[in-house]
Amino acid sequence: MLEQKIDRLKDEIQALKRLAVAFSGGTDSAFLLRMCTDTLGKNNVLAITADFEGLSKKDLEESRRFTKELGLQHKIVKLTVLDIPDVANNPPNRCYYCKKKLLSVIISAASSRGYDNVVEGSNISDTADFRPGMKAIEEIGIKSPLKSAGLTKEEIREASKKLKLSTWNKPSAACLFSRIPYGEKITLEKIKRVSDAEEILSAEGFGQFRVRSHGDLARIEVLPEEINKFLERNFRDKITHEFRRLGFKYVTIDLDGYRIGSMNDELKEEDKLFWKKN
C-alpha cells in the first residue's frame, strides 16, 4: 500500500518537471523535498523557506542544515505577517490569512527564479484537524502531492526512516502563533517569550511538547508519560524560576498532556465549520 502511494507521489512530481518546494524544515516538507529531488534531480528543485515571526530560530536553522546535508538549492525569504490585522488580532481563521501571505511570497520568489510550479507538504492526516490554512492553499493554487497521494503522517515517517532522513522522527512542529489563544492579540514579545520557554524545555530533554501562553500563565503540554518529571521538587522549582524570569507569573502543567491543536478545544464544531468557510 505504501509503495503504491509513493509511486503515485512520484508520478505527480514527475509531471511538474521543475518546481519549488515550500520548505518549513519539518518531517513532511523534508520528505517531499527529498522525493522531488530524487525524481527530478537537484537542478530542477528549489527549496524556499519563509522566515517570518511564527517560525522558530531552531526550525530555521534545521531547514538550513537539511538542505546543506543534501546539497540542495535553498532560498530563505524574510517577511512579516503581524502587520496584517487578521493575523495579529488572532481570530480562529488567522491561519488562512497568514498562510495566504506566506505562500504568495513563496510563489513570487519561485517565479522570479524560473520556477512556475510550487508544492507544499500537507498530508492526508492534516484534513482531520481544524486547519483554515488549507483553504488558502486551495485558493492560491499550490499543489499538495503528499495529500493527493493519500500519504498519512505515519507513512511519511516510515518512508523517511527508510530513506535515512534525519527528520523521520522529528517532533511535530507548528507555527508559534498557535501558542496564543484565539482572540488574544499576537505580539513579538509574546512570541519571543513562548519561544524562549520552549527552548528551556528542549534543553531539559523534552522532545514533543508545547508551551501555551494564556496572558501571564504558561500552560505546559508534554507527553503524558513525561508529566511525572514535574513531580520532582527541584526540577519543578527550576522550570518555574526560569519561566518567571521570562515574565510568566503562573506556570502550570496540562494534565491531558501534549496534543495537536489544543487551542482548538475552545471552539465548538459549528464554530469550526463557520471559520473554515469564512
C-alpha positions in Angstrom: 0.0 0.0 0.0 2.8 2.5 0.9 4.7 1.6 -2.2 1.7 2.3 -4.3 1.2 5.7 -2.7 4.9 6.5 -3.2 4.5 5.6 -6.9 1.6 8.0 -7.2 3.6 10.7 -5.5 6.5 10.2 -7.9 4.1 10.4 -10.9 2.6 13.7 -9.8 6.1 15.2 -9.1 7.4 13.9 -12.5 4.5 15.6 -14.3 5.6 19.0 -12.9 9.2 18.6 -14.3 10.6 21.7 -12.4 9.3 23.0 -9.1 9.9 24.9 -5.9 9.1 23.3 -2.5 7.6 25.4 0.3 10.0 24.1 2.9 9.5 24.5 6.7 12.1 22.1 7.7 9.6 19.7 9.2 9.1 15.9 8.6 6.6 16.3 5.8 8.2 19.1 3.7 11.6 17.4 4.2 10.3 14.1 2.8 8.6 15.9 -0.1 11.8 17.9 -0.8 13.8 14.6 -0.9 11.2 12.9 -3.2 11.2 15.8 -5.6 15.0 15.9 -5.7 15.2 12.1 -6.3 12.6 12.3 -9.0 13.6 15.4 -10.9 17.2 16.0 -10.0 18.8 18.7 -7.9 18.9 21.3 -10.7 15.1 21.2 -11.1 14.2 21.7 -7.5 14.4 24.8 -5.3 13.6 24.8 -1.6 12.1 28.1 -0.3 11.7 28.8 3.4 9.5 31.7 4.6 11.3 33.3 7.6 8.5 35.0 9.5 7.6 35.8 13.1 5.9 32.4 13.7 9.0 30.4 12.6 11.3 29.5 15.5 15.1 30.1 15.1 15.6 26.4 15.7 13.3 25.4 12.8 15.0 27.9 10.5 18.5 26.6 11.4 17.3 23.0 10.9 15.9 23.9 7.4 19.3 25.3 6.5 21.1 22.2 7.9 18.9 19.8 6.0 19.3 21.4 2.6 23.0 21.7 3.2 23.2 18.0 4.0 21.5 17.1 0.7 23.4 19.8 -1.3 20.2 21.4 -2.4 19.3 24.9 -3.6 17.7 26.8 -0.8 16.3 30.3 -0.7 15.2 31.9 2.5 12.7 34.8 2.2 12.3 37.1 5.2 8.9 38.7 5.7 6.5 40.0 8.3 2.8 39.0 8.7 2.0 40.7 12.0 1.3 43.8 10.1 -1.9 42.1 8.8 -4.7 42.8 11.2 -6.4 39.5 10.6 -3.2 37.7 11.7 -2.2 39.9 14.6 -5.7 40.0 16.1 -5.7 36.2 16.1 -9.2 35.2 15.0 -9.9 31.4 14.7 -9.2 31.7 10.9 -5.9 33.5 11.4 -4.0 30.7 9.7 -5.9 31.4 6.5 -4.6 35.0 6.2 -1.1 34.0 7.4 -0.8 31.1 5.0 -2.0 33.1 2.1 0.6 35.8 2.6 3.4 33.2 3.1 2.5 31.2 0.0 2.1 34.4 -2.1 5.6 35.4 -1.2 7.0 31.9 -1.9 5.2 31.8 -5.3 6.7 35.2 -6.2 10.2 34.1 -5.1 9.9 30.9 -7.1 8.6 32.7 -10.2 11.5 35.2 -10.1 13.9 32.3 -10.3 12.1 30.5 -13.2 10.1 28.0 -11.1 6.4 28.2 -12.2 5.2 25.3 -10.0 5.2 25.3 -6.2 4.3 22.4 -4.0 3.8 22.1 -0.2 3.8 19.4 2.4 0.3 18.9 3.7 -0.7 15.3 4.0 -4.0 13.4 4.4 -3.8 13.3 8.2 -4.0 17.1 8.2 -7.6 17.0 7.0 -8.7 15.6 10.3 -7.8 18.7 12.3 -9.2 22.3 12.2 -6.8 24.0 9.7 -8.2 27.1 8.0 -4.9 27.5 6.1 -5.9 24.6 3.9 -8.4 26.9 2.2 -5.6 29.3 1.4 -3.6 26.6 -0.2 -6.5 25.6 -2.4 -7.3 29.2 -3.4 -3.8 30.1 -4.3 -3.3 27.1 -6.5 -0.4 25.4 -4.8 -0.3 21.6 -5.1 -0.1 19.2 -2.2 1.4 16.0 -3.6 1.6 14.1 -0.3 -2.1 14.7 0.3 -3.0 13.8 -3.3 -1.1 10.5 -3.0 -3.1 9.7 0.2 0.0 9.6 2.4 -0.6 9.9 6.2 1.8 11.4 8.7 2.9 7.9 10.0 3.5 6.7 6.5 5.7 9.7 5.8 7.7 9.0 8.9 8.0 5.3 7.8 9.2 6.3 4.3 11.5 8.9 5.7 13.1 6.4 8.0 13.8 4.0 5.1 15.5 6.9 3.3 17.5 7.6 6.5 16.3 11.2 6.7 17.3 12.9 9.9 13.8 14.3 10.1 12.0 11.0 10.2 11.2 11.2 13.9 11.4 14.9 14.3 8.6 16.0 16.8 5.6 17.7 15.2 6.1 21.4 15.0 3.7 24.2 14.4 3.7 28.0 13.9 4.5 29.8 17.2 1.3 31.7 16.7 -0.6 28.6 17.7 0.6 29.1 21.3 -1.6 32.1 21.8 -5.4 31.7 22.5 -7.8 32.9 19.8 -8.8 36.5 20.3 -5.7 37.5 22.2 -3.5 39.8 20.2 -0.2 38.3 19.0 2.9 40.4 19.6 6.6 39.9 19.0 7.1 40.0 22.8 4.6 37.2 23.4 6.1 35.0 20.6 9.7 35.5 21.9 8.6 34.6 25.5 7.0 31.4 24.3 9.9 30.5 22.1 12.4 31.1 24.9 10.2 29.0 27.2 10.2 26.1 24.8 14.0 26.3 24.4 14.2 25.8 28.1 12.1 22.6 27.9 14.1 21.4 24.9 17.3 21.8 26.8 15.9 19.6 29.5 15.4 16.8 27.0 11.8 17.1 26.2 11.0 16.3 22.5 7.3 16.6 21.8 5.8 19.5 23.8 4.2 22.9 23.7 4.1 26.0 25.9 0.7 27.7 25.5 0.6 31.3 26.7 -2.6 32.5 28.4 -1.8 36.0 29.4 0.6 35.7 32.4 0.0 32.0 32.6 2.1 29.4 30.9 0.4 26.0 30.2 3.0 23.3 29.6 2.0 20.3 27.5 4.4 17.3 27.5 3.7 13.7 26.6 1.6 12.0 29.3 4.4 9.6 30.3 6.7 12.6 31.0 4.3 14.5 33.3 5.8 12.8 36.3 9.1 14.6 35.8 7.4 17.7 37.1 6.6 16.0 40.4 10.3 16.2 41.4 10.5 19.4 43.5 13.9 20.6 42.4 13.1 20.2 38.7 9.7 21.9 39.2 11.3 24.8 41.0 13.9 25.2 38.3 11.4 25.4 35.5 9.1 27.7 37.5 12.1 30.0 38.2 13.2 30.1 34.5 9.6 30.7 33.2 9.1 33.5 35.7 12.3 35.1 34.6 10.7 35.3 31.2 7.7 37.2 32.5 5.2 34.4 33.3 3.6 34.8 36.7 2.0 31.4 36.8 3.4 28.1 35.5 1.0 25.1 35.1 1.1 21.5 33.7 -1.7 20.4 31.4 -2.8 17.0 32.8 -4.2 16.0 29.4 -0.6 16.2 28.1 0.6 17.2 24.7 -2.0 17.1 21.8 -2.1 18.7 18.4 -4.1 22.0 18.2 -5.2 22.1 21.9 -6.2 25.8 21.4 -9.0 24.5 19.1 -10.6 22.8 22.2 -12.4 26.1 22.9 -14.1 26.0 19.5 -17.5 24.3 19.1 -17.9 22.1 16.0 -20.3 24.7 14.5 -17.7 27.4 15.1 -15.1 25.3 13.2 -17.4 24.9 10.2 -18.1 28.7 10.2 -14.4 29.6 10.3 -13.5 27.1 7.6 -15.9 28.8 5.3 -15.0 32.4 6.2 
